Amino acid sequence: MQSVFIELTKYIFAFLMAFYVLSAYRGAIIHKEEKRKGIYIQQYIIIFAIHFLGYYVLYLMKVRLDI
């Protein structure tokens, strides 16, 4: 089960990176600061998800090596 999750995280990372690039592009185009604040919040959430998922995969790999 862990190895399936680890394999799926590759695709999840790719989608998260694509969503981050899309939101960064949208943030660069939009000129109203009010709308940009929502995009900045999206970016913070995406970056948090990337970091959380990365550390979780590292933890799973460490547990798998210890066994």
C-alpha positions as CSV (number, residue, x, y, z in Angstrom):
1,M,0.0,0.0,0.0
2,Q,2.8,2.4,0.8
3,S,4.6,1.7,-2.4
4,V,1.4,2.5,-4.4
5,F,1.0,5.8,-2.5
6,I,4.7,6.7,-3.2
7,E,4.2,6.0,-6.9
8,L,1.1,8.1,-7.0
9,T,2.8,11.0,-5.3
10,K,4.9,11.6,-8.5
11,Y,1.7,12.4,-10.4
12,I,0.3,14.4,-7.5
13,F,3.5,16.5,-7.4
14,A,3.2,17.1,-11.1
15,F,-0.4,18.3,-10.8
16,L,0.5,20.5,-7.8
17,M,3.4,22.1,-9.7
18,A,1.1,22.7,-12.7
19,F,-1.5,24.4,-10.5
20,Y,1.2,26.5,-8.8
21,V,2.5,27.7,-12.2
22,L,-1.1,28.4,-13.3
23,S,-1.8,30.5,-10.2
24,A,1.5,32.3,-10.5
25,Y,0.7,33.2,-14.1
26,R,-2.8,34.4,-13.0
27,G,-1.3,36.4,-10.3
28,A,1.1,38.1,-12.7
29,I,-1.8,39.0,-15.1
30,I,-4.4,40.3,-12.7
31,H,-3.9,44.0,-11.8
32,K,-6.3,44.3,-8.9
33,E,-4.7,43.7,-5.6
34,E,-7.9,42.3,-4.0
35,K,-8.1,39.5,-6.5
36,R,-4.4,38.8,-6.1
37,K,-4.8,38.2,-2.4
38,G,-6.9,35.1,-3.2
39,I,-4.4,33.8,-5.6
40,Y,-1.6,34.3,-3.0
41,I,-3.6,32.2,-0.5
42,Q,-4.0,29.5,-3.2
43,Q,-0.2,29.5,-3.7
44,Y,0.5,29.2,0.1
45,I,-1.9,26.2,0.2
46,I,-0.3,24.6,-2.8
47,I,3.3,25.1,-1.4
48,F,2.2,23.7,2.0
49,A,0.7,20.7,0.3
50,I,3.9,20.1,-1.7
51,H,6.0,20.3,1.4
52,F,3.7,18.2,3.5
53,L,3.5,15.5,0.8
54,G,7.3,15.6,0.3
55,Y,8.0,15.1,4.0
56,Y,5.4,12.4,4.3
57,V,7.0,10.5,1.4
58,L,10.4,10.9,3.1
59,Y,8.9,9.5,6.3
60,L,7.4,6.5,4.5
61,M,10.7,5.8,2.7
62,K,12.6,5.9,6.0
63,V,10.1,3.6,7.7
64,R,10.3,1.2,4.8
65,L,14.1,1.2,5.0
66,D,14.0,0.5,8.8
67,I,11.9,-2.6,8.4
